[in-house]
Amino acid sequence: MYIGKKPSMNYVLAINTRMMEGLDELTIKARGKTISKAVDVAEIVTNRFITDANDNQIKISTEEIIHDDGNKTNVSTIEIVIKRD
Amino acid sequence: MYIGKKPSMNYVLAINTRMMEGLDELTIKARGKTISKAVDVAEIVTNRFITDANDNQIKISTEEIIHDDGNKTNVSTIEIVIKRD
């Protein structure tokens, strides 16, 4: 699930709903400034709702963005796996 | 090393300097909105400078902040370990 501009609680509730429906693993992804929000979402989900989740597996990386004018910039990304045995 | 309000490159250069001087392990820490910057710093350091670093070990957590008025809020934190064998 990609974290974007909506309030954190929207993502928390969406993830919570899917995992209550039986999903055992879900990956939260974000780029750039929304990385902080992705960490908030993961922390709220695992502390308040899916408290039987394993320790999160977290990966950070860099993506190259090619803009319309041909310029390239790098943006950091994060992936946080929320998993229940 | 705590990531705060300075530009990312200040932290990148400080970390780079310490590791060039022989330090083999360093932990980048950040809270709240600066988490995104901490990921940028870790990515720039390991992609451009300390390219022989191991895969980062990353831990996320939540801290409670008690304000002057007694109110409590939670803030997410991140710790990224940059390590060289």
Backbone of each chain as nested JSON, in Angstrom:
{
  "chains": [
    {"id": "A", "residues": [
      {"number": 1, "name": "MET", "atoms": {"N": [0.83, -1.194, 0.0], "CA": [0.0, 0.0, 0.0], "C": [0.873, 1.256, 0.0]}},
      {"number": 2, "name": "TYR", "atoms": {"N": [0.661, 2.12, -0.963], "CA": [1.44, 3.356, -1.058], "C": [0.873, 4.443, -0.149]}},
      {"number": 3, "name": "ILE", "atoms": {"N": [1.74, 5.078, 0.603], "CA": [1.328, 6.177, 1.469], "C": [1.453, 7.482, 0.689]}},
      {"number": 4, "name": "GLY", "atoms": {"N": [0.361, 8.244, 0.645], "CA": [0.355, 9.494, -0.104], "C": [-0.063, 10.663, 0.755]}},
      {"number": 5, "name": "LYS", "atoms": {"N": [-0.975, 11.476, 0.23], "CA": [-1.287, 12.757, 0.879], "C": [-2.447, 12.705, 1.885]}},
      {"number": 6, "name": "LYS", "atoms": {"N": [-3.133, 11.571, 1.95], "CA": [-4.265, 11.503, 2.888], "C": [-3.766, 11.484, 4.334]}},
      {"number": 7, "name": "PRO", "atoms": {"N": [-4.655, 11.771, 5.293], "CA": [-4.245, 11.701, 6.703], "C": [-3.821, 10.276, 7.084]}},
      {"number": 8, "name": "SER", "atoms": {"N": [-2.871, 10.176, 8.007], "CA": [-2.354, 8.872, 8.433], "C": [-3.459, 7.888, 8.789]}},
      {"number": 9, "name": "MET", "atoms": {"N": [-4.503, 8.388, 9.483], "CA": [-5.55, 7.491, 9.982], "C": [-6.303, 6.78, 8.848]}},
      {"number": 10, "name": "ASN", "atoms": {"N": [-6.391, 7.43, 7.685], "CA": [-7.02, 6.758, 6.544], "C": [-6.266, 5.474, 6.19]}},
      {"number": 11, "name": "TYR", "atoms": {"N": [-4.937, 5.563, 6.171], "CA": [-4.118, 4.392, 5.83], "C": [-4.163, 3.361, 6.949]}},
      {"number": 12, "name": "VAL", "atoms": {"N": [-4.124, 3.836, 8.199], "CA": [-4.189, 2.92, 9.345], "C": [-5.464, 2.091, 9.271]}},
      {"number": 13, "name": "LEU", "atoms": {"N": [-6.591, 2.757, 9.014], "CA": [-7.878, 2.055, 8.996], "C": [-7.962, 1.105, 7.804]}},
      {"number": 14, "name": "ALA", "atoms": {"N": [-7.426, 1.523, 6.667], "CA": [-7.454, 0.653, 5.475], "C": [-6.64, -0.617, 5.722]}},
      {"number": 15, "name": "ILE", "atoms": {"N": [-5.455, -0.457, 6.332], "CA": [-4.598, -1.621, 6.613], "C": [-5.257, -2.517, 7.657]}},
      {"number": 16, "name": "ASN", "atoms": {"N": [-5.768, -1.877, 8.706], "CA": [-6.449, -2.609, 9.764], "C": [-7.597, -3.459, 9.196]}},
      {"number": 17, "name": "THR", "atoms": {"N": [-8.398, -2.857, 8.347], "CA": [-9.529, -3.559, 7.734], "C": [-9.062, -4.78, 6.954]}},
      {"number": 18, "name": "ARG", "atoms": {"N": [-8.038, -4.594, 6.14], "CA": [-7.566, -5.721, 5.328], "C": [-7.025, -6.844, 6.196]}},
      {"number": 19, "name": "MET", "atoms": {"N": [-6.322, -6.481, 7.278], "CA": [-5.729, -7.533, 8.11], "C": [-6.783, -8.195, 9.001]}},
      {"number": 20, "name": "MET", "atoms": {"N": [-7.829, -7.458, 9.344], "CA": [-8.931, -8.068, 10.082], "C": [-9.688, -9.045, 9.195]}},
      {"number": 21, "name": "GLU", "atoms": {"N": [-9.67, -8.79, 7.892], "CA": [-10.337, -9.676, 6.934], "C": [-9.528, -10.94, 6.662]}},
      {"number": 22, "name": "GLY", "atoms": {"N": [-8.317, -11.025, 7.225], "CA": [-7.56, -12.27, 7.103], "C": [-6.228, -12.147, 6.385]}},
      {"number": 23, "name": "LEU", "atoms": {"N": [-5.915, -10.96, 5.838], "CA": [-4.623, -10.785, 5.185], "C": [-3.512, -10.899, 6.234]}},
      {"number": 24, "name": "ASP", "atoms": {"N": [-2.457, -11.681, 5.926], "CA": [-1.412, -11.916, 6.918], "C": [-0.159, -11.08, 6.712]}},
      {"number": 25, "name": "GLU", "atoms": {"N": [-0.05, -10.481, 5.533], "CA": [1.16, -9.71, 5.257], "C": [0.827, -8.544, 4.349]}},
      {"number": 26, "name": "LEU", "atoms": {"N": [1.382, -7.401, 4.654], "CA": [1.1, -6.207, 3.868], "C": [2.336, -5.314, 3.884]}},
      {"number": 27, "name": "THR", "atoms": {"N": [2.664, -4.736, 2.733], "CA": [3.842, -3.866, 2.651], "C": [3.408, -2.412, 2.49]}},
      {"number": 28, "name": "ILE", "atoms": {"N": [3.918, -1.571, 3.381], "CA": [3.683, -0.132, 3.319], "C": [4.854, 0.483, 2.56]}},
      {"number": 29, "name": "LYS", "atoms": {"N": [4.53, 1.255, 1.527], "CA": [5.594, 1.879, 0.734], "C": [5.424, 3.39, 0.716]}},
      {"number": 30, "name": "ALA", "atoms": {"N": [6.552, 4.104, 0.687], "CA": [6.48, 5.56, 0.59], "C": [7.764, 6.107, -0.017]}},
      {"number": 31, "name": "ARG", "atoms": {"N": [7.655, 7.314, -0.556], "CA": [8.813, 7.992, -1.146], "C": [8.911, 9.409, -0.588]}},
      {"number": 32, "name": "GLY", "atoms": {"N": [10.153, 9.887, -0.472], "CA": [10.384, 11.293, -0.111], "C": [9.764, 11.68, 1.216]}},
      {"number": 33, "name": "LYS", "atoms": {"N": [9.08, 12.819, 1.223], "CA": [8.554, 13.395, 2.47], "C": [7.519, 12.51, 3.165]}},
      {"number": 34, "name": "THR", "atoms": {"N": [6.868, 11.615, 2.416], "CA": [5.828, 10.789, 3.055], "C": [6.417, 9.61, 3.831]}},
      {"number": 35, "name": "ILE", "atoms": {"N": [7.756, 9.459, 3.806], "CA": [8.397, 8.374, 4.561], "C": [8.069, 8.484, 6.051]}},
      {"number": 36, "name": "SER", "atoms": {"N": [8.096, 9.706, 6.587], "CA": [7.781, 9.888, 8.015], "C": [6.37, 9.401, 8.325]}},
      {"number": 37, "name": "LYS", "atoms": {"N": [5.44, 9.71, 7.399], "CA": [4.056, 9.284, 7.603], "C": [3.931, 7.757, 7.546]}},
      {"number": 38, "name": "ALA", "atoms": {"N": [4.704, 7.129, 6.668], "CA": [4.678, 5.663, 6.56], "C": [5.118, 5.021, 7.878]}},
      {"number": 39, "name": "VAL", "atoms": {"N": [6.126, 5.606, 8.515], "CA": [6.595, 5.081, 9.81], "C": [5.51, 5.273, 10.868]}},
      {"number": 40, "name": "ASP", "atoms": {"N": [4.871, 6.448, 10.872], "CA": [3.743, 6.676, 11.795], "C": [2.664, 5.611, 11.595]}},
      {"number": 41, "name": "VAL", "atoms": {"N": [2.293, 5.377, 10.344], "CA": [1.224, 4.42, 10.031], "C": [1.607, 3.029, 10.539]}},
      {"number": 42, "name": "ALA", "atoms": {"N": [2.837, 2.599, 10.257], "CA": [3.287, 1.271, 10.684], "C": [3.272, 1.163, 12.212]}},
      {"number": 43, "name": "GLU", "atoms": {"N": [3.71, 2.222, 12.888], "CA": [3.758, 2.2, 14.35], "C": [2.355, 2.154, 14.955]}},
      {"number": 44, "name": "ILE", "atoms": {"N": [1.446, 2.932, 14.4], "CA": [0.078, 2.94, 14.938], "C": [-0.595, 1.589, 14.703]}},
      {"number": 45, "name": "VAL", "atoms": {"N": [-0.425, 1.039, 13.502], "CA": [-1.043, -0.254, 13.191], "C": [-0.534, -1.333, 14.137]}},
      {"number": 46, "name": "THR", "atoms": {"N": [0.794, -1.413, 14.322], "CA": [1.33, -2.534, 15.107], "C": [1.219, -2.31, 16.622]}},
      {"number": 47, "name": "ASN", "atoms": {"N": [1.146, -1.053, 17.064], "CA": [0.998, -0.822, 18.512], "C": [-0.453, -0.887, 18.98]}},
      {"number": 48, "name": "ARG", "atoms": {"N": [-1.385, -0.439, 18.118], "CA": [-2.764, -0.333, 18.588], "C": [-3.689, -1.419, 18.064]}},
      {"number": 49, "name": "PHE", "atoms": {"N": [-3.423, -1.903, 16.841], "CA": [-4.406, -2.793, 16.222], "C": [-3.881, -4.211, 16.017]}},
      {"number": 50, "name": "ILE", "atoms": {"N": [-2.858, -4.347, 15.205], "CA": [-2.357, -5.685, 14.878], "C": [-1.184, -5.967, 15.808]}},
      {"number": 51, "name": "THR", "atoms": {"N": [-1.5, -6.156, 17.096], "CA": [-0.444, -6.223, 18.104], "C": [0.286, -7.568, 18.084]}},
      {"number": 52, "name": "ASP", "atoms": {"N": [-0.23, -8.527, 17.31], "CA": [0.481, -9.804, 17.191], "C": [1.38, -9.838, 15.953]}},
      {"number": 53, "name": "ALA", "atoms": {"N": [1.637, -8.673, 15.358], "CA": [2.52, -8.638, 14.18], "C": [3.961, -8.862, 14.611]}},
      {"number": 54, "name": "ASN", "atoms": {"N": [4.744, -9.464, 13.73], "CA": [6.178, -9.637, 13.98], "C": [6.889, -8.291, 13.922]}},
      {"number": 55, "name": "ASP", "atoms": {"N": [8.137, -8.3, 14.354], "CA": [8.962, -7.11, 14.158], "C": [8.973, -6.754, 12.675]}},
      {"number": 56, "name": "ASN", "atoms": {"N": [8.786, -5.498, 12.385], "CA": [8.728, -5.064, 10.995], "C": [10.051, -5.329, 10.274]}},
      {"number": 57, "name": "GLN", "atoms": {"N": [9.938, -5.792, 9.045], "CA": [11.114, -5.812, 8.169], "C": [11.1, -4.511, 7.377]}},
      {"number": 58, "name": "ILE", "atoms": {"N": [12.202, -3.794, 7.426], "CA": [12.246, -2.474, 6.805], "C": [13.393, -2.398, 5.804]}},
      {"number": 59, "name": "LYS", "atoms": {"N": [13.089, -1.859, 4.622], "CA": [14.12, -1.701, 3.595], "C": [14.091, -0.27, 3.097]}},
      {"number": 60, "name": "ILE", "atoms": {"N": [15.24, 0.364, 2.996], "CA": [15.278, 1.687, 2.378], "C": [16.076, 1.616, 1.089]}},
      {"number": 61, "name": "SER", "atoms": {"N": [15.757, 2.515, 0.172], "CA": [16.375, 2.462, -1.142], "C": [16.3, 3.843, -1.801]}},
      {"number": 62, "name": "THR", "atoms": {"N": [16.837, 3.936, -3.009], "CA": [16.82, 5.201, -3.747], "C": [16.246, 4.962, -5.14]}},
      {"number": 63, "name": "GLU", "atoms": {"N": [15.339, 5.842, -5.566], "CA": [14.81, 5.764, -6.935], "C": [15.194, 7.023, -7.685]}},
      {"number": 64, "name": "GLU", "atoms": {"N": [15.439, 6.847, -8.987], "CA": [15.726, 7.995, -9.837], "C": [14.41, 8.439, -10.486]}},
      {"number": 65, "name": "ILE", "atoms": {"N": [14.133, 9.727, -10.379], "CA": [12.935, 10.258, -11.03], "C": [13.377, 11.072, -12.238]}},
      {"number": 66, "name": "ILE", "atoms": {"N": [12.781, 10.782, -13.394], "CA": [13.085, 11.568, -14.594], "C": [11.93, 12.539, -14.821]}},
      {"number": 67, "name": "HIS", "atoms": {"N": [12.234, 13.818, -14.775], "CA": [11.207, 14.846, -14.904], "C": [10.887, 15.111, -16.374]}},
      {"number": 68, "name": "ASP", "atoms": {"N": [9.798, 15.862, -16.604], "CA": [9.358, 16.162, -17.969], "C": [10.443, 16.866, -18.78]}},
      {"number": 69, "name": "ASP", "atoms": {"N": [11.248, 17.693, -18.099], "CA": [12.299, 18.427, -18.814], "C": [13.575, 17.595, -18.988]}},
      {"number": 70, "name": "GLY", "atoms": {"N": [13.523, 16.318, -18.616], "CA": [14.674, 15.448, -18.813], "C": [15.637, 15.421, -17.638]}},
      {"number": 71, "name": "ASN", "atoms": {"N": [15.456, 16.348, -16.69], "CA": [16.314, 16.343, -15.497], "C": [16.022, 15.122, -14.634]}},
      {"number": 72, "name": "LYS", "atoms": {"N": [17.057, 14.668, -13.949], "CA": [16.896, 13.513, -13.068], "C": [17.174, 13.913, -11.632]}},
      {"number": 73, "name": "THR", "atoms": {"N": [16.352, 13.435, -10.718], "CA": [16.656, 13.619, -9.3], "C": [16.46, 12.282, -8.594]}},
      {"number": 74, "name": "ASN", "atoms": {"N": [17.113, 12.148, -7.451], "CA": [16.963, 10.931, -6.664], "C": [15.979, 11.165, -5.534]}},
      {"number": 75, "name": "VAL", "atoms": {"N": [15.215, 10.131, -5.223], "CA": [14.307, 10.206, -4.09], "C": [14.468, 8.926, -3.261]}},
      {"number": 76, "name": "SER", "atoms": {"N": [14.469, 9.09, -1.937], "CA": [14.567, 7.92, -1.059], "C": [13.214, 7.23, -0.953]}},
      {"number": 77, "name": "THR", "atoms": {"N": [13.267, 5.926, -0.743], "CA": [12.028, 5.162, -0.57], "C": [12.149, 4.275, 0.674]}},
      {"number": 78, "name": "ILE", "atoms": {"N": [10.99, 3.88, 1.186], "CA": [10.98, 2.938, 2.311], "C": [9.915, 1.882, 2.06]}},
      {"number": 79, "name": "GLU", "atoms": {"N": [10.204, 0.664, 2.474], "CA": [9.203, -0.406, 2.455], "C": [9.177, -1.038, 3.837]}},
      {"number": 80, "name": "ILE", "atoms": {"N": [8.005, -1.081, 4.434], "CA": [7.851, -1.676, 5.766], "C": [6.855, -2.836, 5.646]}},
      {"number": 81, "name": "VAL", "atoms": {"N": [7.33, -4.028, 5.958], "CA": [6.468, -5.209, 5.868], "C": [5.825, -5.465, 7.228]}},
      {"number": 82, "name": "ILE", "atoms": {"N": [4.504, -5.521, 7.249], "CA": [3.77, -5.883, 8.466], "C": [3.273, -7.308, 8.276]}},
      {"number": 83, "name": "LYS", "atoms": {"N": [3.687, -8.19, 9.169], "CA": [3.452, -9.609, 8.954], "C": [2.994, -10.277, 10.241]}},
      {"number": 84, "name": "ARG", "atoms": {"N": [2.054, -11.166, 10.076], "CA": [1.528, -11.928, 11.195], "C": [1.76, -13.391, 10.884]}},
      {"number": 85, "name": "ASP", "atoms": {"N": [2.209, -14.18, 11.867], "CA": [2.465, -15.607, 11.594], "C": [1.164, -16.393, 11.497]}}
    ]},
    {"id": "B", "residues": [
      {"number": 1, "name": "MET", "atoms": {"N": [24.078, 9.549, 15.752], "CA": [23.969, 10.953, 15.363], "C": [22.501, 11.329, 15.111]}},
      {"number": 2, "name": "TYR", "atoms": {"N": [22.042, 12.358, 15.815], "CA": [20.66, 12.797, 15.653], "C": [20.498, 13.716, 14.442]}},
      {"number": 3, "name": "ILE", "atoms": {"N": [19.499, 13.441, 13.629], "CA": [19.198, 14.273, 12.468], "C": [18.215, 15.368, 12.891]}},
      {"number": 4, "name": "GLY", "atoms": {"N": [18.577, 16.615, 12.64], "CA": [17.729, 17.743, 13.028], "C": [17.406, 18.635, 11.851]}},
      {"number": 5, "name": "LYS", "atoms": {"N": [17.553, 19.944, 12.062], "CA": [17.068, 20.909, 11.069], "C": [18.09, 21.325, 10.014]}},
      {"number": 6, "name": "LYS", "atoms": {"N": [19.336, 20.917, 10.176], "CA": [20.341, 21.323, 9.181], "C": [20.105, 20.621, 7.839]}},
      {"number": 7, "name": "PRO", "atoms": {"N": [20.698, 21.137, 6.77], "CA": [20.565, 20.467, 5.475], "C": [21.159, 19.059, 5.521]}},
      {"number": 8, "name": "SER", "atoms": {"N": [20.576, 18.146, 4.732], "CA": [21.026, 16.749, 4.718], "C": [22.533, 16.633, 4.532]}},
      {"number": 9, "name": "MET", "atoms": {"N": [23.078, 17.463, 3.642], "CA": [24.498, 17.334, 3.297], "C": [25.42, 17.573, 4.498]}},
      {"number": 10, "name": "ASN", "atoms": {"N": [25.0, 18.418, 5.444], "CA": [25.791, 18.611, 6.66], "C": [25.979, 17.285, 7.397]}},
      {"number": 11, "name": "TYR", "atoms": {"N": [24.888, 16.531, 7.524], "CA": [24.954, 15.252, 8.231], "C": [25.747, 14.231, 7.421]}},
      {"number": 12, "name": "VAL", "atoms": {"N": [25.529, 14.228, 6.106], "CA": [26.258, 13.3, 5.238], "C": [27.762, 13.513, 5.403]}},
      {"number": 13, "name": "LEU", "atoms": {"N": [28.186, 14.773, 5.354], "CA": [29.618, 15.058, 5.44], "C": [30.175, 14.728, 6.824]}},
      {"number": 14, "name": "ALA", "atoms": {"N": [29.39, 14.998, 7.878], "CA": [29.837, 14.681, 9.236], "C": [30.022, 13.174, 9.406]}},
      {"number": 15, "name": "ILE", "atoms": {"N": [29.076, 12.402, 8.888], "CA": [29.165, 10.934, 8.997], "C": [30.335, 10.422, 8.168]}},
      {"number": 16, "name": "ASN", "atoms": {"N": [30.428, 10.938, 6.953], "CA": [31.506, 10.547, 6.058], "C": [32.867, 10.786, 6.707]}},
      {"number": 17, "name": "THR", "atoms": {"N": [33.03, 11.954, 7.303], "CA": [34.296, 12.297, 7.954], "C": [34.622, 11.306, 9.062]}},
      {"number": 18, "name": "ARG", "atoms": {"N": [33.626, 11.027, 9.909], "CA": [33.889, 10.111, 11.026], "C": [34.251, 8.716, 10.542]}},
      {"number": 19, "name": "MET", "atoms": {"N": [33.595, 8.273, 9.465], "CA": [33.864, 6.913, 9.007], "C": [35.181, 6.847, 8.23]}},
      {"number": 20, "name": "MET", "atoms": {"N": [35.561, 7.95, 7.59], "CA": [36.87, 7.994, 6.933], "C": [37.983, 7.97, 7.969]}},
      {"number": 21, "name": "GLU", "atoms": {"N": [37.672, 8.501, 9.161], "CA": [38.664, 8.509, 10.239], "C": [38.811, 7.146, 10.901]}},
      {"number": 22, "name": "GLY", "atoms": {"N": [37.969, 6.179, 10.504], "CA": [38.154, 4.83, 11.016], "C": [36.99, 4.266, 11.819]}},
      {"number": 23, "name": "LEU", "atoms": {"N": [35.952, 5.089, 12.052], "CA": [34.779, 4.573, 12.769], "C": [34.082, 3.521, 11.889]}},
      {"number": 24, "name": "ASP", "atoms": {"N": [33.737, 2.367, 12.493], "CA": [33.167, 1.279, 11.699], "C": [31.657, 1.16, 11.802]}},
      {"number": 25, "name": "GLU", "atoms": {"N": [31.095, 1.845, 12.782], "CA": [29.649, 1.719, 12.967], "C": [29.103, 3.022, 13.52]}},
      {"number": 26, "name": "LEU", "atoms": {"N": [27.97, 3.431, 12.976], "CA": [27.377, 4.705, 13.392], "C": [25.86, 4.575, 13.268]}},
      {"number": 27, "name": "THR", "atoms": {"N": [25.139, 5.1, 14.249], "CA": [23.672, 5.021, 14.203], "C": [23.088, 6.397, 13.942]}},
      {"number": 28, "name": "ILE", "atoms": {"N": [22.251, 6.461, 12.914], "CA": [21.523, 7.686, 12.575], "C": [20.161, 7.601, 13.255]}},
      {"number": 29, "name": "LYS", "atoms": {"N": [19.813, 8.652, 14.019], "CA": [18.525, 8.647, 14.726], "C": [17.708, 9.865, 14.331]}},
      {"number": 30, "name": "ALA", "atoms": {"N": [16.392, 9.698, 14.275], "CA": [15.527, 10.834, 13.959], "C": [14.139, 10.586, 14.53]}},
      {"number": 31, "name": "ARG", "atoms": {"N": [13.41, 11.688, 14.721], "CA": [12.032, 11.616, 15.227], "C": [11.124, 12.442, 14.33]}},
      {"number": 32, "name": "GLY", "atoms": {"N": [9.879, 11.999, 14.207], "CA": [8.859, 12.793, 13.518], "C": [9.223, 13.113, 12.078]}},
      {"number": 33, "name": "LYS", "atoms": {"N": [9.036, 14.38, 11.712], "CA": [9.199, 14.807, 10.317], "C": [10.608, 14.614, 9.779]}},
      {"number": 34, "name": "THR", "atoms": {"N": [11.615, 14.57, 10.676], "CA": [12.98, 14.436, 10.178], "C": [13.339, 12.995, 9.796]}},
      {"number": 35, "name": "ILE", "atoms": {"N": [12.393, 12.067, 9.989], "CA": [12.657, 10.676, 9.609], "C": [12.981, 10.577, 8.116]}},
      {"number": 36, "name": "SER", "atoms": {"N": [12.25, 11.313, 7.282], "CA": [12.514, 11.276, 5.836], "C": [13.934, 11.717, 5.537]}},
      {"number": 37, "name": "LYS", "atoms": {"N": [14.381, 12.763, 6.246], "CA": [15.735, 13.263, 6.028], "C": [16.784, 12.234, 6.468]}},
      {"number": 38, "name": "ALA", "atoms": {"N": [16.492, 11.518, 7.563], "CA": [17.416, 10.485, 8.044], "C": [17.6, 9.391, 6.986]}},
      {"number": 39, "name": "VAL", "atoms": {"N": [16.515, 9.026, 6.309], "CA": [16.602, 8.012, 5.248], "C": [17.424, 8.556, 4.076]}},
      {"number": 40, "name": "ASP", "atoms": {"N": [17.19, 9.822, 3.707], "CA": [18.006, 10.454, 2.655], "C": [19.491, 10.4, 3.014]}},
      {"number": 41, "name": "VAL", "atoms": {"N": [19.804, 10.79, 4.245], "CA": [21.198, 10.829, 4.688], "C": [21.824, 9.435, 4.603]}},
      {"number": 42, "name": "ALA", "atoms": {"N": [21.11, 8.425, 5.111], "CA": [21.63, 7.054, 5.083], "C": [21.858, 6.588, 3.649]}},
      {"number": 43, "name": "GLU", "atoms": {"N": [20.92, 6.918, 2.761], "CA": [21.038, 6.496, 1.367], "C": [22.211, 7.179, 0.669]}},
      {"number": 44, "name": "ILE", "atoms": {"N": [22.376, 8.469, 0.907], "CA": [23.477, 9.191, 0.249], "C": [24.826, 8.676, 0.764]}},
      {"number": 45, "name": "VAL", "atoms": {"N": [24.912, 8.484, 2.083], "CA": [26.173, 7.994, 2.656], "C": [26.546, 6.637, 2.076]}},
      {"number": 46, "name": "THR", "atoms": {"N": [25.591, 5.714, 2.043], "CA": [25.94, 4.342, 1.637], "C": [26.029, 4.189, 0.114]}},
      {"number": 47, "name": "ASN", "atoms": {"N": [25.345, 5.027, -0.64], "CA": [25.443, 4.918, -2.103], "C": [26.651, 5.655, -2.667]}},
      {"number": 48, "name": "ARG", "atoms": {"N": [27.009, 6.794, -2.056], "CA": [28.06, 7.614, -2.66], "C": [29.402, 7.524, -1.964]}},
      {"number": 49, "name": "PHE", "atoms": {"N": [29.389, 7.319, -0.649], "CA": [30.654, 7.438, 0.087], "C": [31.112, 6.127, 0.703]}},
      {"number": 50, "name": "ILE", "atoms": {"N": [30.334, 5.611, 1.608], "CA": [30.743, 4.393, 2.322], "C": [30.095, 3.209, 1.611]}},
      {"number": 51, "name": "THR", "atoms": {"N": [30.586, 2.921, 0.398], "CA": [29.901, 1.948, -0.461], "C": [30.159, 0.513, -0.019]}},
      {"number": 52, "name": "ASP", "atoms": {"N": [31.095, 0.322, 0.925], "CA": [31.332, -1.033, 1.435], "C": [30.541, -1.293, 2.726]}},
      {"number": 53, "name": "ALA", "atoms": {"N": [29.566, -0.441, 3.027], "CA": [28.75, -0.663, 4.226], "C": [27.806, -1.838, 4.003]}},
      {"number": 54, "name": "ASN", "atoms": {"N": [27.498, -2.536, 5.078], "CA": [26.517, -3.626, 5.017], "C": [25.115, -3.069, 4.792]}},
      {"number": 55, "name": "ASP", "atoms": {"N": [24.196, -3.965, 4.486], "CA": [22.794, -3.557, 4.447], "C": [22.423, -2.929, 5.787]}},
      {"number": 56, "name": "ASN", "atoms": {"N": [21.769, -1.801, 5.733], "CA": [21.422, -1.09, 6.951], "C": [20.495, -1.921, 7.83]}},
      {"number": 57, "name": "GLN", "atoms": {"N": [20.751, -1.86, 9.131], "CA": [19.776, -2.394, 10.087], "C": [18.902, -1.225, 10.517]}},
      {"number": 58, "name": "ILE", "atoms": {"N": [17.605, -1.403, 10.383], "CA": [16.687, -0.295, 10.638], "C": [15.658, -0.698, 11.685]}},
      {"number": 59, "name": "LYS", "atoms": {"N": [15.448, 0.197, 12.639], "CA": [14.457, -0.073, 13.679], "C": [13.545, 1.137, 13.797]}},
      {"number": 60, "name": "ILE", "atoms": {"N": [12.233, 0.901, 13.832], "CA": [11.317, 2.014, 14.082], "C": [10.628, 1.795, 15.427]}},
      {"number": 61, "name": "SER", "atoms": {"N": [10.227, 2.89, 16.036], "CA": [9.655, 2.811, 17.369], "C": [8.79, 4.045, 17.637]}},
      {"number": 62, "name": "THR", "atoms": {"N": [8.191, 4.091, 18.822], "CA": [7.35, 5.229, 19.193], "C": [7.795, 5.771, 20.539]}},
      {"number": 63, "name": "GLU", "atoms": {"N": [7.921, 7.078, 20.637], "CA": [8.243, 7.715, 21.919], "C": [7.085, 8.593, 22.356]}},
      {"number": 64, "name": "GLU", "atoms": {"N": [6.878, 8.64, 23.667], "CA": [5.857, 9.534, 24.214], "C": [6.521, 10.845, 24.608]}},
      {"number": 65, "name": "ILE", "atoms": {"N": [5.949, 11.933, 24.159], "CA": [6.472, 13.251, 24.528], "C": [5.5, 13.895, 25.513]}},
      {"number": 66, "name": "ILE", "atoms": {"N": [6.024, 14.362, 26.639], "CA": [5.184, 15.058, 27.614], "C": [5.445, 16.558, 27.473]}},
      {"number": 67, "name": "HIS", "atoms": {"N": [4.394, 17.287, 27.111], "CA": [4.548, 18.726, 26.876], "C": [4.486, 19.499, 28.193]}},
      {"number": 68, "name": "ASP", "atoms": {"N": [4.824, 20.797, 28.106], "CA": [4.845, 21.648, 29.299], "C": [3.483, 21.69, 29.986]}},
      {"number": 69, "name": "ASP", "atoms": {"N": [2.415, 21.615, 29.198], "CA": [1.075, 21.677, 29.779], "C": [0.6, 20.318, 30.305]}},
      {"number": 70, "name": "GLY", "atoms": {"N": [1.471, 19.314, 30.268], "CA": [1.117, 18.004, 30.787], "C": [0.507, 17.067, 29.763]}},
      {"number": 71, "name": "ASN", "atoms": {"N": [0.153, 17.62, 28.595], "CA": [-0.388, 16.754, 27.542], "C": [0.687, 15.823, 26.996]}},
      {"number": 72, "name": "LYS", "atoms": {"N": [0.235, 14.657, 26.552], "CA": [1.169, 13.678, 25.985], "C": [0.836, 13.426, 24.519]}},
      {"number": 73, "name": "THR", "atoms": {"N": [1.864, 13.357, 23.709], "CA": [1.652, 12.935, 22.324], "C": [2.709, 11.897, 21.977]}},
      {"number": 74, "name": "ASN", "atoms": {"N": [2.413, 11.098, 20.964], "CA": [3.365, 10.095, 20.512], "C": [4.094, 10.595, 19.274]}},
      {"number": 75, "name": "VAL", "atoms": {"N": [5.352, 10.234, 19.179], "CA": [6.111, 10.565, 17.977], "C": [6.87, 9.307, 17.533]}},
      {"number": 76, "name": "SER", "atoms": {"N": [6.895, 9.089, 16.218], "CA": [7.634, 7.939, 15.686], "C": [9.124, 8.253, 15.641]}},
      {"number": 77, "name": "THR", "atoms": {"N": [9.932, 7.211, 15.791], "CA": [11.385, 7.375, 15.706], "C": [11.968, 6.327, 14.759]}},
      {"number": 78, "name": "ILE", "atoms": {"N": [13.147, 6.62, 14.258], "CA": [13.849, 5.642, 13.422], "C": [15.309, 5.595, 13.85]}},
      {"number": 79, "name": "GLU", "atoms": {"N": [15.888, 4.424, 13.785], "CA": [17.332, 4.261, 13.989], "C": [17.876, 3.45, 12.824]}},
      {"number": 80, "name": "ILE", "atoms": {"N": [18.867, 3.989, 12.167], "CA": [19.483, 3.312, 11.021], "C": [20.963, 3.108, 11.34]}},
      {"number": 81, "name": "VAL", "atoms": {"N": [21.381, 1.857, 11.392], "CA": [22.783, 1.549, 11.703], "C": [23.563, 1.416, 10.396]}},
      {"number": 82, "name": "ILE", "atoms": {"N": [24.616, 2.201, 10.273], "CA": [25.52, 2.069, 9.132], "C": [26.775, 1.391, 9.633]}},
      {"number": 83, "name": "LYS", "atoms": {"N": [27.095, 0.255, 9.043], "CA": [28.149, -0.601, 9.595], "C": [29.042, -1.144, 8.492]}},
      {"number": 84, "name": "ARG", "atoms": {"N": [30.318, -1.185, 8.797], "CA": [31.302, -1.684, 7.86], "C": [32.025, -2.83, 8.545]}},
      {"number": 85, "name": "ASP", "atoms": {"N": [32.239, -3.936, 7.835], "CA": [32.912, -5.073, 8.481], "C": [34.406, -4.825, 8.636]}}
    ]}
  ]
}
